[in-house]
Amino acid sequence: MAKKKTAVRRAWSKEDYRVLKTMARDKQGVKKIAKALKRSPGATSVMAATHGISLSTRG
C-alpha cells in the first residue's frame, strides 16, 4: 500500500508576507502567488484573508 503524504507546515516569515502583499497589489492570481511562495493556493488565500489582503484580480 502506498504511503500517504504528510503535510509539512512552515511558519510564515516577514518576507512571505511582503511577497504576498506585493503580488496581491499587482493583481497576480492566487495560483501564481502560491507557486512563488511554495505554498498551496488554499494556505495562501487563508493567510491573505486573515491579514485582510484582497486577492481579487479584478480592477
Sequence and secondary structure as in RCSB ss.txt:
>XXXX:A:sequence
MAKKKTAVRRAWSKEDYRVLKTMARDKQGVKKIAKALKRSPGATSVMAATHGISLSTRG
>XXXX:A:secstr
             HHHHHHHHHHHHTT  HHHHHHHHTS HHHHHHHHHHTT       
